[in-house]
Each structure stands twice: as C-alpha cells, then as structure tokens.
C-alpha cells in the first residue's frame, strides 16, 4: 500500500492520501488562525486601554498649557491693576489738595 502511494500506481489511494493531507493541513491552519484571532482580540483590548490612557494624558497636557496661558494673563492683569491703583492714588491726592476739584479735573475751570 505504501509503495503504491509513493509510486502513484493506485489512484484511489493517492487521492485518499491527498485529501487526508489537505484536511490535516486545513485543520492545523484553522487552529492557528483561531489562535491568532484570540491573541489579536487580547491585544486589541490592551491597546484600547493604552489609547484611553494616552488620551487622558494628552488632555491633561492641554490643560497644563492652558494653565500657563491663564497665569500669564493674570500676571498682565496684576501689572495693569497696579498702574490703575497708582493713578487712582494720584487722583485722590490731587482731589484732597485742590479746592477746585472736580471742576479742574474735568476741565471746567
């Protein structure tokens, strides 16, 4: 029987061997594809977790940059506020010493 398979003298035996080999190879390939699919599903869930974490980090990074912009704006406001305070103090001092105020300040004098 083995010699007939090797020499190809029995076509039925050759076909049976070929089909049996095809079924065995197909089963192994199917098993391997199933393992690949299961592994990729596990990888996909892990990647989804990493992606979500990365998005949270990116969002926090954007908030940090905005916090620096806000801090710069607050510093600018404080600089202007101190100048306004100086000007209002000068106006108060003038009003306290000028008998014609507020007419002189408004240009009615």
C-alpha positions as CSV (number, residue, x, y, z in Angstrom):
1,X,0.0,0.0,0.0
2,X,2.8,2.5,0.9
3,X,4.7,1.6,-2.2
4,X,1.5,2.2,-4.3
5,X,1.1,5.6,-2.6
6,X,4.7,6.6,-3.3
7,X,4.8,5.4,-6.9
8,X,1.2,6.6,-7.7
9,X,0.1,3.3,-9.2
10,X,-3.2,3.3,-7.2
11,X,-5.0,6.5,-8.0
12,X,-7.7,5.9,-5.3
13,X,-5.0,5.6,-2.6
14,X,-3.2,8.7,-3.9
15,X,-6.5,10.7,-3.8
16,X,-7.2,9.5,-0.3
17,X,-3.8,10.5,0.9
18,X,-4.1,13.9,-0.8
19,X,-7.5,14.6,0.7
20,X,-6.4,13.4,4.1
21,X,-3.3,15.6,3.9
22,X,-5.5,18.5,2.8
23,X,-7.9,18.0,5.7
24,X,-5.0,17.7,8.2
25,X,-3.3,20.9,6.9
26,X,-6.6,22.8,6.9
27,X,-7.3,21.8,10.5
28,X,-3.8,23.0,11.6
29,X,-4.2,26.2,9.6
30,X,-7.7,26.7,11.1
31,X,-6.3,26.1,14.6
32,X,-3.5,28.6,14.1
33,X,-5.9,31.2,12.7
34,X,-8.1,30.8,15.7
35,X,-5.1,31.3,18.0
36,X,-4.1,34.4,16.0
37,X,-7.6,35.8,16.3
38,X,-7.8,35.2,20.0
39,X,-4.4,36.8,20.6
40,X,-5.3,39.8,18.4
41,X,-8.6,40.3,20.4
42,X,-6.5,40.3,23.6
43,X,-4.0,42.8,22.1
44,X,-6.9,45.0,20.9
45,X,-8.4,45.3,24.4
46,X,-4.9,46.1,25.8
47,X,-4.3,48.7,23.0
48,X,-7.7,50.2,23.8
49,X,-6.7,50.7,27.4
50,X,-3.4,52.2,26.4
51,X,-5.1,54.5,23.9
52,X,-7.6,55.7,26.6
53,X,-4.8,56.4,29.0
54,X,-2.8,58.3,26.3
55,X,-5.9,60.4,25.6
56,X,-6.2,61.3,29.2
57,X,-2.5,62.3,29.4
58,X,-2.9,64.4,26.2
59,X,-6.0,66.1,27.7
60,X,-4.1,66.9,30.8
61,X,-1.2,68.2,28.8
62,X,-3.5,70.6,27.0
63,X,-4.9,71.8,30.4
64,X,-1.4,72.4,31.7
65,X,-0.6,74.6,28.7
66,X,-3.9,76.5,29.2
67,X,-3.0,76.9,32.9
68,X,0.3,78.6,31.8
69,X,-1.7,80.9,29.4
70,X,-4.1,81.8,32.2
71,X,-1.2,82.5,34.6
72,X,0.4,84.9,32.0
73,X,-3.0,86.6,31.7
74,X,-3.3,87.0,35.4
75,X,0.2,88.5,35.7
76,X,-0.7,91.0,32.9
77,X,-3.9,91.9,34.7
78,X,-2.0,92.4,38.0
79,X,0.5,94.7,36.2
80,X,-2.3,96.8,34.9
81,X,-4.1,96.8,38.2
82,X,-1.1,98.2,40.0
83,X,-0.8,101.0,37.4
84,X,-4.5,101.8,37.9
85,X,-4.0,101.8,41.7
86,X,-1.2,104.3,41.3
87,X,-3.2,106.5,39.0
88,X,-6.2,106.5,41.4
89,X,-4.0,107.3,44.3
90,X,-2.6,110.3,42.3
91,X,-6.2,111.5,41.6
92,X,-7.2,111.1,45.2
93,X,-4.1,113.0,46.4
94,X,-4.9,115.8,43.9
95,X,-8.5,115.9,44.9
96,X,-7.6,116.2,48.5
97,X,-5.2,119.2,47.9
98,X,-7.1,121.0,45.2
99,X,-10.0,123.3,46.2
100,X,-11.4,123.5,42.7
101,X,-11.9,119.7,42.2
102,X,-13.6,118.1,40.5
103,X,-14.1,121.1,38.1
104,X,-10.4,121.4,37.4
105,X,-10.1,117.7,36.8
106,X,-13.0,117.8,34.3
107,X,-11.6,120.8,32.5
108,X,-14.4,123.2,33.5
109,X,-12.2,125.7,35.3
